[in-house]
């Protein structure tokens, strides 16, 4: 493929999917800087693939979005494998700082953090479908294409994951 055509394909994919890939990474790692690094690495690897033609897998040829999510998912997995144990400094680095916040802001933040922490207790597959459905806004058909599963399987996984979250929230509300 000609350099201009490669560059055009890359820029189109970047413009179209950058924000979604960033949100995906941010949800997975809960750290803006790390999410930005992972997003940047995702697109660097995508560019490398386009430029060298090393990975001419069918998935990449059919769907840039699915290929980008695959790269990002693998980078997140690698990041967790290398990650050190969390400490108070790490928590502060994620941006959690209640200083100067109003009561409603703190309550909203705490509720959001509770839900996110409950989502993180779910199996990886359940986390992923909930993220794609409710954060990224994809429908079951689109998620099915991204994950190479049937739309029915994805719908069932979403339903079951939501039920698990609801049960956990009810359990946490009882004293």
Buried (B, 14 or more C-beta within 10 A) or exposed (E): EEEEEBBEBBEEBBEEBBEBBBBBBBBBBBBBEBBEBBBBBBBEBBBEBBEEEEBEEEBBEEBBBBBBBBBBBEBBEEBEEEEEEEEEEEEEBBEEEEEEEEEEEEEEBEEEEEEEEBBEEBEEEBBBBBBBBEBBEBEBEBBBBBBEBEBEBBBEBBEBBBEBBEEBEEEEEEE
